[in-house]
Amino acid sequence: MLRIPAFGGVAREAATGAKPVACLAFVAVLAVAFWAGALWIGNLIIHLFSAA
């Protein structure tokens, strides 16, 4: 059977996603930011409860 394409035009190659290294670096930055915030909040709580 002959297949007629739904859209005419120049065929393009599929779009590629971000590079795996960039994704890992972004996840690492998010992890560092999360733990920095967690340590800051923990330090704040310790100082609030110890200042009696």
N, CA, C and O of each residue as an XYZ file, in Angstrom:
208
protein
N       0.829     -1.194      0.000
C       0.000      0.000      0.000
C       0.866      1.247      0.000
O       1.915      1.295      0.644
N       0.425      2.226     -0.711
C       1.148      3.486     -0.787
C       0.708      4.380      0.371
O      -0.484      4.576      0.603
N       1.686      4.913      1.086
C       1.381      5.817      2.199
C       1.615      7.251      1.745
O       2.693      7.587      1.255
N       0.618      8.079      1.907
C       0.723      9.489      1.553
C       1.010     10.263      2.842
O       0.252     10.158      3.806
N       2.092     11.037      2.867
C       2.399     11.776      4.104
C       1.322     12.828      4.382
O       0.778     13.440      3.463
N       1.034     13.019      5.649
C       0.002     13.970      6.041
C       0.455     15.404      5.790
O      -0.353     16.249      5.405
N       1.724     15.681      6.001
C       2.263     17.024      5.812
C       3.419     16.943      4.826
O       4.342     16.150      5.011
N       3.372     17.745      3.798
C       4.472     17.777      2.850
C       5.571     18.683      3.350
O       5.331     19.527      4.213
N       6.746     18.529      2.837
C       7.843     19.404      3.215
C       9.122     18.620      3.396
O       9.175     17.410      3.175
N      10.138     19.331      3.797
C      11.451     18.716      3.972
C      11.465     17.922      5.272
O      11.028     18.404      6.317
N      11.969     16.713      5.189
C      12.061     15.875      6.386
C      13.184     16.397      7.275
O      14.279     16.704      6.803
N      12.897     16.490      8.549
C      13.916     16.920      9.513
C      14.231     15.764     10.433
O      13.392     14.893     10.665
N      15.449     15.758     10.958
C      15.763     14.716     11.923
C      15.119     15.053     13.256
O      14.819     16.213     13.538
N      14.912     14.038     14.067
C      14.225     14.217     15.341
C      15.036     15.124     16.260
O      16.267     15.092     16.259
N      14.333     15.923     17.034
C      14.990     16.821     17.971
C      15.635     16.009     19.084
O      15.041     15.066     19.606
N      16.843     16.382     19.435
C      17.533     15.669     20.510
C      17.344     16.417     21.808
O      17.168     17.635     21.816
N      17.379     15.695     22.890
C      17.241     16.302     24.201
C      18.548     16.922     24.659
O      19.533     16.951     23.922
N      18.537     17.413     25.881
C      19.754     17.992     26.447
C      20.788     16.897     26.651
O      20.456     15.719     26.780
N      22.017     17.303     26.676
C      23.104     16.350     26.865
C      23.011     15.751     28.266
O      22.620     16.444     29.206
N      23.363     14.483     28.419
C      23.295     13.851     29.746
C      24.166     14.553     30.782
O      23.790     14.617     31.952
N      25.312     15.076     30.382
C      26.187     15.758     31.344
C      25.517     17.022     31.864
O      25.632     17.347     33.046
N      24.822     17.732     30.993
C      24.125     18.949     31.423
C      23.002     18.606     32.398
O      22.769     19.334     33.363
N      22.317     17.509     32.148
C      21.249     17.088     33.064
C      21.820     16.714     34.432
O      21.265     17.087     35.465
N      22.916     15.985     34.431
C      23.534     15.603     35.700
C      24.048     16.826     36.447
O      23.937     16.897     37.671
N      24.606     17.783     35.727
C      25.086     19.006     36.379
C      23.923     19.787     36.976
O      24.046     20.336     38.071
N      22.800     19.844     36.272
C      21.633     20.552     36.793
C      21.091     19.877     38.048
O      20.726     20.552     39.010
N      21.038     18.549     38.038
C      20.577     17.810     39.216
C      21.540     18.026     40.382
O      21.106     18.152     41.527
N      22.838     18.070     40.099
C      23.825     18.307     41.158
C      23.650     19.698     41.762
O      23.748     19.859     42.979
N      23.393     20.699     40.929
C      23.172     22.056     41.432
C      21.910     22.102     42.292
O      21.892     22.750     43.339
N      20.864     21.421     41.855
C      19.643     21.376     42.670
C      19.885     20.690     44.011
O      19.367     21.131     45.037
N      20.665     19.622     44.007
C      20.960     18.904     45.252
C      21.763     19.783     46.206
O      21.483     19.816     47.404
N      22.750     20.490     45.684
C      23.561     21.374     46.530
C      22.686     22.482     47.102
O      22.806     22.818     48.280
N      21.808     23.052     46.284
C      20.928     24.116     46.771
C      19.974     23.592     47.843
O      19.706     24.277     48.830
N      19.463     22.382     47.646
C      18.549     21.802     48.635
C      19.251     21.603     49.962
O      18.724     21.991     51.005
N      20.438     21.001     49.940
C      21.142     20.724     51.189
C      21.644     22.000     51.849
O      21.695     22.074     53.077
N      22.014     23.003     51.066
C      22.415     24.280     51.654
C      21.230     24.916     52.389
O      21.387     25.448     53.488
N      20.057     24.857     51.781
C      18.864     25.380     52.442
C      18.506     24.585     53.681
O      18.118     25.156     54.701
N      18.636     23.260     53.597
C      18.323     22.423     54.759
C      19.280     22.710     55.915
O      18.858     22.786     57.069
N      20.554     22.868     55.608
C      21.525     23.180     56.665
C      21.282     24.573     57.241
O      21.434     24.778     58.445
N      20.911     25.519     56.400
C      20.639     26.875     56.891
C      19.442     26.875     57.828
O      19.478     27.503     58.886
N      18.372     26.167     57.440
C      17.182     26.107     58.292
C      17.497     25.367     59.589
O      17.061     25.780     60.663
N      18.254     24.275     59.491
C      18.639     23.540     60.705
C      19.476     24.391     61.633
O      19.272     24.374     62.847
N      20.415     25.134     61.076
C      21.249     26.014     61.888
C      20.408     27.105     62.543
O      20.628     27.445     63.705
N      19.451     27.650     61.807
C      18.562     28.675     62.353
C      17.736     28.115     63.512
O      17.580     28.781     64.536
N      17.216     26.923     63.364
C      16.412     26.309     64.422
C      17.264     26.039     65.660
O      16.824     26.263     66.788
N      18.480     25.557     65.440
C      19.382     25.295     66.586
C      19.663     26.580     67.339
O      19.635     26.597     68.569
N      19.937     27.661     66.610
C      20.223     28.936     67.276
C      18.997     29.497     67.983
O      19.126     30.116     69.039
N      17.824     29.293     67.425
C      16.617     29.806     68.066
C      16.328     29.073     69.369
O      15.925     29.697     70.350
N      16.526     27.766     69.392
C      16.214     26.988     70.586
C      17.313     27.035     71.631
O      17.060     26.792     72.811
N      18.535     27.345     71.210
C      19.623     27.390     72.185
C      19.781     28.765     72.836
O      20.493     28.892     73.832
N      19.134     29.787     72.295
C      19.227     31.129     72.865
C      18.144     31.307     73.924
O      17.207     32.085     73.747
N      18.286     30.580     75.017
C      17.262     30.650     76.057
C      17.660     31.566     77.191
O      16.902     31.731     78.147
